[in-house]
Every structure is written in structure tokens, then in C-alpha cells.
């Protein structure tokens, strides 16, 4: 196979891998239950992390609920070395 064709094929394979990886990551926001599941921890552990001021960024929804952005969860996990 000519070098140029192989190079183009390699670029397409790399692009396909990036697209497949992006498709597997959920985007948007989730609640506390979803955040705990996504990070593979219990809701209680997540709650305690927040009590100590060590939890991932979150936003208050109403008076009793929290919302987490998946991008923030990914960043928090990466910073902790858990991703």
C-alpha cells in the first residue's frame, strides 16, 4: 500500500477512536445519585466528601437537590488520579 494511503488510513483510524471514545462519555448534567454511580462511589461517600469541602463542583437545584456536570466530574476524577 502506498505511503500516502497508509497515512490517510492511520488518520482515519485515529479519528474513529476519538469519536468512539467521545460517544461513550455521557454529557450534560446528572443528580447526586447519578454522580455517585458515575464516579463508582456511594451517595454517602459523595455527601461526606462535600461535608469536608473535598467533593466535585455542584450546583443547587431548588432547596434539596444538587446537579453535577459530567465535565466537572471527569475533571475532578482526573485531578484525584482516579480516572
Backbone as CSV, one residue per row, in Angstrom:
resi,resn,N_x,N_y,N_z,CA_x,CA_y,CA_z,C_x,C_y,C_z
1,UNK,0.850,-1.172,0.000,0.000,0.000,0.000,0.900,1.241,0.000
2,UNK,0.597,2.208,-0.869,1.402,3.429,-0.919,1.404,4.164,0.427
3,UNK,2.472,4.872,0.693,2.667,5.563,1.964,1.554,6.583,2.231
4,UNK,1.152,7.322,1.200,0.122,8.340,1.385,-1.202,7.706,1.805
5,UNK,-1.569,6.612,1.183,-2.815,5.936,1.536,-2.747,5.398,2.969
6,UNK,-1.611,4.864,3.346,-1.450,4.337,4.708,-1.562,5.473,5.729
7,UNK,-0.986,6.609,5.410,-1.056,7.773,6.300,-2.504,8.241,6.470
8,UNK,-3.235,8.310,5.369,-4.634,8.719,5.433,-5.458,7.711,6.230
9,UNK,-5.169,6.448,6.025,-5.863,5.392,6.760,-5.579,5.492,8.262
10,UNK,-4.335,5.744,8.616,-3.970,5.904,10.027,-4.690,7.102,10.653
11,UNK,-4.798,8.196,9.922,-5.508,9.375,10.415,-6.988,9.073,10.634
12,UNK,-7.581,8.333,9.706,-8.988,7.965,9.841,-9.215,7.052,11.049
13,UNK,-8.291,6.120,11.278,-8.398,5.231,12.435,-8.300,6.028,13.732
14,UNK,-7.387,6.977,13.794,-7.234,7.808,14.988,-8.495,8.635,15.225
15,UNK,-9.056,9.204,14.162,-10.277,9.998,14.289,-11.440,9.123,14.768
16,UNK,-11.539,7.921,14.225,-12.587,6.999,14.630,-12.470,6.651,16.118
17,UNK,-11.248,6.393,16.593,-11.047,6.096,18.017,-11.480,7.266,18.891
18,UNK,-11.150,8.508,18.486,-11.557,9.685,19.260,-13.074,9.829,19.286
19,UNK,-13.715,9.613,18.153,-15.171,9.733,18.091,-15.865,8.654,18.924
20,UNK,-15.348,7.438,18.864,-15.924,6.356,19.657,-15.769,6.628,21.150
21,UNK,-14.606,7.114,21.550,-14.382,7.429,22.963,-15.318,8.544,23.419
22,UNK,-15.519,9.556,22.590,-16.412,10.666,22.945,-17.856,10.196,23.046
23,UNK,-18.242,9.259,22.209,-19.625,8.768,22.225,-19.929,7.969,23.486
24,UNK,-18.926,7.378,24.097,-19.136,6.576,25.303,-19.299,7.426,26.554
25,UNK,-18.830,8.673,26.513,-18.923,9.548,27.686,-20.249,10.293,27.676
26,UNK,-21.040,10.125,28.715,-22.274,10.907,28.782,-21.949,12.378,29.006
27,UNK,-22.723,13.249,28.458,-22.510,14.683,28.609,-23.729,15.296,29.256
28,UNK,-23.605,16.511,29.651,-24.719,17.195,30.276,-24.571,17.170,31.781
29,UNK,-25.701,16.984,32.454,-25.720,17.046,33.907,-26.418,15.816,34.482
30,UNK,-26.180,15.580,35.767,-26.834,14.491,36.480,-27.097,14.927,37.915
31,UNK,-27.881,14.137,38.635,-28.152,14.432,40.032,-27.119,13.729,40.916
32,UNK,-27.316,13.793,42.233,-26.336,13.226,43.155,-26.247,11.706,43.016
33,UNK,-27.369,11.043,42.810,-27.361,9.584,42.628,-26.552,9.222,41.383
34,UNK,-26.816,9.914,40.275,-26.091,9.653,39.033,-24.615,9.973,39.145
35,UNK,-24.291,11.048,39.853,-22.881,11.428,40.034,-22.141,10.361,40.826
36,UNK,-22.760,9.873,41.887,-22.121,8.833,42.701,-21.890,7.568,41.872
37,UNK,-22.896,7.164,41.108,-22.744,5.971,40.249,-21.638,6.179,39.212
38,UNK,-21.655,7.343,38.572,-20.675,7.649,37.525,-19.251,7.571,38.075
39,UNK,-19.080,8.004,39.329,-17.746,8.005,39.934,-17.459,6.727,40.717
40,UNK,-18.393,5.763,40.654,-18.218,4.464,41.297,-18.005,4.599,42.809
41,UNK,-18.883,5.379,43.443,-18.855,5.521,44.894,-20.288,5.590,45.399
42,UNK,-20.463,5.453,46.695,-21.807,5.523,47.264,-22.244,6.983,47.387
43,UNK,-23.546,7.167,47.483,-24.070,8.520,47.698,-23.567,9.081,49.017
44,UNK,-23.465,8.215,50.019,-22.989,8.649,51.333,-21.545,9.137,51.261
45,UNK,-20.705,8.451,50.526,-19.321,8.881,50.359,-19.272,10.247,49.689
46,UNK,-20.063,10.419,48.655,-20.100,11.710,47.960,-20.582,12.815,48.911
47,UNK,-21.605,12.520,49.695,-22.114,13.507,50.649,-21.037,13.886,51.665
48,UNK,-20.314,12.900,52.164,-19.257,13.165,53.152,-18.099,13.962,52.544
49,UNK,-17.780,13.678,51.297,-16.745,14.479,50.626,-17.141,15.948,50.604
50,UNK,-18.399,16.215,50.311,-18.871,17.595,50.281,-18.877,18.219,51.677
51,UNK,-19.201,17.436,52.693,-19.155,17.943,54.070,-17.757,18.432,54.421
52,UNK,-16.737,17.726,53.935,-15.342,18.095,54.198,-14.819,19.135,53.215
53,UNK,-15.657,19.523,52.255,-15.221,20.505,51.257,-14.322,19.920,50.186
54,UNK,-14.389,18.610,49.979,-13.498,17.923,49.044,-14.214,17.357,47.826
55,UNK,-15.519,17.558,47.709,-16.286,16.965,46.617,-16.150,17.734,45.318
56,UNK,-16.661,17.149,44.245,-16.618,17.809,42.937,-17.572,19.009,42.904
57,UNK,-17.366,19.937,41.974,-18.269,21.092,41.859,-19.706,20.647,41.617
58,UNK,-20.641,21.385,42.197,-22.057,21.071,42.029,-22.867,22.359,42.098
59,UNK,-24.096,22.279,41.633,-24.993,23.433,41.642,-26.284,23.032,42.338
60,UNK,-26.813,23.926,43.141,-28.065,23.662,43.851,-29.237,23.788,42.891
61,UNK,-30.129,22.812,42.945,-31.365,22.831,42.165,-32.509,22.830,43.187
62,UNK,-33.207,23.940,43.297,-34.265,24.039,44.294,-33.686,24.131,45.692
63,UNK,-34.371,23.546,46.650,-33.912,23.628,48.038,-33.238,22.358,48.542
64,UNK,-33.425,21.240,47.837,-32.907,19.969,48.355,-32.037,19.187,47.392
65,UNK,-31.936,19.566,46.152,-31.246,18.749,45.161,-29.998,19.432,44.619
66,UNK,-29.094,18.586,44.120,-27.841,19.062,43.533,-27.721,18.559,42.105
67,UNK,-27.033,19.332,41.295,-26.785,18.974,39.900,-25.278,18.998,39.658
68,UNK,-24.800,17.990,38.951,-23.374,17.853,38.650,-23.187,17.799,37.135
69,UNK,-22.217,18.523,36.619,-21.873,18.447,35.198,-20.877,17.301,35.009
70,UNK,-21.104,16.477,33.991,-20.187,15.361,33.740,-18.764,15.851,33.478
71,UNK,-18.622,16.989,32.819,-17.275,17.532,32.584,-16.578,17.850,33.900
72,UNK,-17.326,18.395,34.870,-16.744,18.680,36.186,-16.369,17.393,36.914
73,UNK,-17.209,16.373,36.791,-16.902,15.085,37.428,-15.644,14.468,36.825
74,UNK,-15.536,14.508,35.494,-14.338,13.983,34.830,-13.083,14.717,35.294
75,UNK,-13.162,16.042,35.340,-12.020,16.861,35.754,-11.636,16.549,37.206
76,UNK,-12.632,16.439,38.075,-12.386,16.148,39.495,-11.727,14.780,39.651
77,UNK,-12.237,13.789,38.927,-11.635,12.446,38.990,-10.197,12.450,38.484
78,UNK,-9.961,13.179,37.406,-8.605,13.257,36.845,-7.647,13.911,37.844
79,UNK,-8.086,14.980,38.464,-7.250,15.681,39.442,-6.922,14.791,40.632
80,UNK,-7.842,13.923,40.990,-7.602,12.996,42.123,-6.843,11.760,41.690
81,UNK,-6.615,11.595,40.390,-5.906,10.431,39.900,-6.740,9.175,39.862
82,UNK,-8.072,9.341,39.830,-8.959,8.180,39.868,-9.549,7.847,38.509
83,UNK,-9.252,8.609,37.475,-9.861,8.353,36.168,-8.987,7.444,35.340
